[in-house]
Structures are given as structure tokens and as C-alpha cells.
Amino acid sequence: MLTLLLPRDAKSFKISHMEMIKGMRIGGTGKALAYFDTLEIPIIENTADEEDLTGGMETVSSRGQVGWMGLGVGAR
């Protein structure tokens, strides 16, 4: 639903100063984000079937936007 509020060409959503981001781990470090950190969530095009999301996930992964801190991806 968030993507309906963002410009159509938005590539990501950024959020900071939220208590809930403290639960997100920084990939490979074991450290968690803090209240003042910024979490950037890449936005990929939505598809009818989950297996078709692979292309979008590969694209944001190659840009370094997705790590092993969980699926931080929003679908448009």
C-alpha cells in the first residue's frame, strides 16, 4: 500500500527514527540497526506469481540493495 503513495518511478523507500527498525540486522555483521539509522527498502514490480519476482530481486541484489538482513523489498 505504501507504493501507492510514492512517485511511480520511486526505486526505494527510506525510513528512520522508528523503533521498529531496531529489529533489522545488518547483513554479515550481526549488528542491528538503531533508531537513528536509515533503512532503505528497494521497490520492485509486483507479479502475479511469487516465482516471477526473481528478476526484480536479482536486479536490486546486484545493486547491493538487498543483503541477508531479511527480505527488505516492497512490491509495487
Backbone bond lengths (Angstrom), bond angles and torsions (degrees), N, CA, C in turn:
res aa  C-N    CA-C-N  psi(-1)  N-CA   C-N-CA  omega(-1)  CA-C   N-CA-C  phi
1 M - - - 1.449 - - 1.529 111.13 -
2 L 1.316 116.78 -30.54 1.459 120.03 179.82 1.519 111.25 -59.35
3 T 1.326 116.99 -38.76 1.459 119.55 -176.54 1.530 112.19 -63.49
4 L 1.309 118.42 -19.39 1.468 120.73 176.29 1.523 111.13 -70.19
5 L 1.334 117.51 -22.26 1.459 122.07 -179.65 1.526 113.09 -91.26
6 L 1.337 116.93 -16.77 1.453 121.58 -177.77 1.523 110.80 -90.54
7 P 1.349 117.10 157.67 1.466 119.15 174.38 1.525 110.28 -58.74
8 R 1.305 117.06 148.53 1.472 122.36 -175.93 1.532 112.10 -58.60
9 D 1.331 117.38 -31.27 1.462 120.25 -177.58 1.535 113.03 -92.51
10 A 1.325 117.78 10.90 1.470 120.79 179.49 1.526 109.72 -62.94
11 K 1.322 115.71 131.50 1.468 121.25 -179.76 1.525 111.64 -95.23
12 S 1.348 117.12 -18.71 1.456 119.97 -178.72 1.528 110.23 -159.30
13 F 1.325 113.98 168.67 1.458 123.25 175.94 1.516 106.40 -123.52
14 K 1.330 117.02 131.55 1.462 121.06 179.59 1.523 109.30 -115.28
15 I 1.342 114.96 140.38 1.456 120.32 -179.54 1.531 108.74 -141.12
16 S 1.315 116.19 140.56 1.465 121.25 175.48 1.526 108.01 -148.11
17 H 1.312 115.91 174.86 1.463 123.00 179.29 1.530 111.99 56.63
18 M 1.329 114.25 40.48 1.455 120.84 177.39 1.526 108.13 -128.49
19 E 1.322 116.84 131.62 1.461 121.31 -179.35 1.531 111.79 -59.62
20 M 1.314 117.41 -33.89 1.465 120.45 -173.01 1.514 113.94 -67.63
21 I 1.345 120.07 -19.91 1.459 119.28 -179.36 1.526 111.83 -75.84
22 K 1.324 117.39 -9.72 1.465 120.02 177.94 1.525 111.40 -65.44
23 G 1.311 118.41 -16.48 1.454 121.99 178.72 1.521 113.61 -85.20
24 M 1.339 117.60 -6.47 1.463 121.80 -179.74 1.519 109.68 -88.18
25 R 1.333 116.45 130.54 1.468 121.71 179.32 1.520 110.27 -93.05
26 I 1.322 115.94 145.08 1.454 122.04 176.21 1.523 106.67 -84.25
27 G 1.338 116.05 119.60 1.460 121.33 -173.72 1.513 114.29 -50.74
28 G 1.323 115.76 130.31 1.445 122.42 175.29 1.513 116.14 80.33
29 T 1.324 118.34 -9.82 1.466 119.74 -176.76 1.517 112.91 -107.16
30 G 1.317 116.80 -25.12 1.459 120.53 -176.35 1.513 113.24 80.73
31 K 1.329 116.95 -6.80 1.464 121.01 178.93 1.530 109.95 -84.12
32 A 1.308 115.22 152.44 1.463 120.49 178.49 1.524 110.00 -100.89
33 L 1.314 115.75 154.05 1.458 120.00 172.94 1.521 108.96 -66.20
34 A 1.310 116.65 156.05 1.464 122.31 178.63 1.528 109.68 -112.34
35 Y 1.290 116.32 168.39 1.466 124.00 -177.62 1.532 112.06 -51.08
36 F 1.329 117.73 -40.35 1.470 121.21 -175.86 1.525 113.36 -87.58
37 D 1.339 118.15 -6.60 1.461 121.58 178.01 1.526 110.22 -73.43
38 T 1.325 115.41 163.06 1.467 121.33 177.36 1.519 109.24 -111.89
39 L 1.307 115.88 126.70 1.460 122.76 175.25 1.523 107.42 -99.28
40 E 1.336 116.51 124.35 1.464 120.75 177.55 1.519 108.58 -107.99
41 I 1.317 115.88 125.18 1.456 122.42 -178.12 1.526 108.27 -112.62
42 P 1.334 118.07 113.23 1.463 119.95 178.86 1.525 111.10 -67.92
43 I 1.315 115.30 149.14 1.463 121.56 179.32 1.524 108.10 -111.06
44 I 1.321 115.77 127.88 1.460 120.58 176.98 1.530 108.45 -119.86
45 E 1.318 114.82 160.21 1.465 119.71 178.27 1.522 109.86 -67.72
46 N 1.304 116.31 137.36 1.456 121.46 178.55 1.532 109.52 -76.62
47 T 1.311 115.24 154.58 1.464 120.89 177.19 1.524 108.71 -133.10
48 A 1.316 115.58 163.99 1.463 120.18 -179.35 1.525 111.83 -68.85
49 D 1.328 116.74 -32.21 1.467 121.25 -177.53 1.522 109.81 -121.85
50 E 1.339 116.15 139.85 1.464 121.40 -177.84 1.518 112.68 -57.89
51 E 1.325 118.23 -38.84 1.461 119.75 -177.39 1.524 112.54 -65.01
52 D 1.340 117.25 -18.78 1.457 121.25 178.45 1.529 112.84 -81.96
53 L 1.329 117.66 -3.34 1.461 121.64 177.78 1.530 112.10 -79.03
54 T 1.327 117.03 -6.81 1.462 121.88 -175.53 1.529 112.16 -55.75
55 G 1.302 117.60 -44.73 1.465 121.00 -178.33 1.525 112.22 -60.22
56 G 1.320 116.80 -46.04 1.461 120.69 178.47 1.515 112.09 -64.87
57 M 1.324 116.34 -39.40 1.462 120.59 178.34 1.530 110.70 -65.81
58 E 1.329 117.32 -39.67 1.468 120.47 178.08 1.522 110.81 -64.23
59 T 1.319 116.95 -38.60 1.462 120.75 179.98 1.518 111.33 -63.31
60 V 1.338 118.00 -50.88 1.468 119.38 -179.06 1.521 111.09 -69.67
61 S 1.317 117.49 -29.57 1.461 120.63 177.47 1.528 110.34 -67.27
62 S 1.325 117.55 -39.92 1.468 121.22 -179.96 1.527 111.18 -68.75
63 R 1.330 117.42 -23.78 1.470 121.38 175.60 1.520 111.20 -84.45
64 G 1.333 116.65 -1.61 1.451 119.76 179.12 1.511 113.70 78.78
65 Q 1.325 118.15 18.58 1.458 121.09 -176.81 1.514 113.70 -91.52
66 V 1.317 117.59 -11.59 1.455 119.57 179.69 1.514 108.27 -124.37
67 G 1.309 116.22 125.76 1.452 120.62 177.39 1.515 108.84 -122.92
68 W 1.297 116.18 -169.19 1.455 120.39 -179.34 1.512 110.81 -87.12
69 M 1.319 117.77 42.46 1.462 120.57 175.77 1.514 109.67 -104.49
70 G 1.303 116.23 13.93 1.461 120.16 -179.06 1.506 109.12 113.16
71 L 1.287 116.77 170.81 1.460 120.19 179.21 1.512 108.88 -80.92
72 G 1.298 115.44 95.25 1.459 120.72 177.83 1.498 109.82 -96.90
73 V 1.290 117.79 60.09 1.471 121.06 -176.13 1.512 109.40 -128.76
74 G 1.310 115.94 133.86 1.466 121.02 173.37 1.514 108.56 -106.13
75 A 1.302 117.97 138.22 1.471 121.48 179.35 1.520 109.53 -102.44
76 R 1.304 115.68 136.45 1.456 122.23 -179.29 1.506 109.17 -92.22
